[in-house]
């Protein structure tokens, strides 16, 4: 059978671009289709613009903190939203072009169109109806925001796709959800000058994170002036002359300029033609794959958020790279998903790697907790009320560090380096033996000597069948 290309990649985001480039480097003929802008969610309307907005927002703290260090401003600093949007746009356009150029340099053909799978080896380019025969097809179409809860008036809400480019700065912003996206945007917009309300269905933000981080962040969000409504969700939304009137489950009605819904993302599999080739998906629409990103159809593969494994850009990149190495580079590489360091870019940030206290206590017989909570040095003169929290979770039997969690400035940067130590199975004794860098916040990680708590699983009572922490 003859093919037009060795590999056809659907989706020009982090995972797809990496796979295309590496496969081409191994000599494969590769075509990649992207219907929107090269770079995908992370570059165009995710991690990258978000981090730029985080930087913008932190000047608010800097201007305030500066007074404690002798600075004064003759006039109050003024923030201009259109200037930030334009500067962001310039930067992501530059990055998108770099992505396209790198692909072209690697010999990858780029087609700017939506692509649909026709059968196990055929893809149709929707722009002109051209059909491409491909030996292998990689689906890397990412995810899309869900607009839930589906209340009356949901069409007036915006998602993280729209918030970056709002024509007007939202003075009154409601954020629905308590996950990564919700807390990050709440933190950003509160600093840029919006009156932010954060409403979510649970008791606290960031379900699944270590409890000390969740509680600490909630306090910091309050310091930033964010109104927090736990266990509260909107029940209806109406556009009125004075703004968007939102009724809530607490029977209150509050009025906003914009309502951002951040209640999760869903794999982007609709309209891809997966059913034409019989590709299996799970109940949320994610493409089912094995450890080598293979679907149930021998010629079709999938990487990144569309597979709903660990929905993070560096993971998609790893999966794309491993796919190309395995399918075109004569290697056999499976991605390892344990101990993935991650950061939440609130102010202050959360940086985390490994197990939370709760996870560790559910698995290990003896768990030791080391914890420090302190005012960062800068706050002594600035007068800022914030606290840095650091926590180390240790296997009490082997002394291995199971998890490290930080709420504080540059916690994301620290998490990246801690990821190496945790992956190398460093022990608490290794941390203790490491010389401190003084004066830093991070030195606390190697100077925390006093165990704060030890949890031992209760021995199983005959017939009881349950485990209780002492
Ligand atoms: P998350 O899964 O992190 O959070 C979703 C939030 O919405 C949770 O608070 C959840 O509540 C709530 N929720 C879910 N469904 C409903 C519903 N039907 N009604 C009301 N509330 C609901 O999703 P995000 O949208 O914040 O982020 C999507 C993904 O993007 C994340 O999984 C993350 O991997 C990635 N991301 C990573 C970032 C980073 O690395 N810094 C930044 C931004 C995104 P509950 O907890 O009760 O389930």
Boltz pocket constraint, residues with backbone or C-beta under 6 A from the ligand:
constraints:
  - pocket:
      binder: B
      contacts: [[A, 148], [A, 149], [A, 176], [A, 177], [A, 178], [A, 179], [A, 180], [A, 181], [A, 182], [A, 184], [A, 200], [A, 201], [A, 202], [A, 204], [A, 206], [A, 207], [A, 233], [A, 262], [A, 263], [A, 264], [A, 265], [A, 310], [A, 311], [A, 312], [A, 342], [A, 343], [A, 344], [A, 345]]
      max_distance: 6.0
